[in-house]
Amino acid sequence: MSDKSDAGGTGEEIDTACRDLVEIVTDYLEGALDPSMSHAVESHRAKCPGCDESVAQIRPTVSLRGLVPTHPP
């Protein structure tokens, strides 16, 4: 995820960071990102209410995904 979402960034730079977050949100919620990338996501969420809300909405689905068998019994 590009860290172009720092305070003072242009709208286009923040949009880029938002698109980046969409690509990695599942890995973030599953704890599969390296610590520096997780920190970048958390930093972006702290500055972007839209992305923070999106992550909050996706979290229950990702949590349940691990409970559903991938193959029928």
Beta strands, then each sheet from edge to edge (+ up, - down):
end
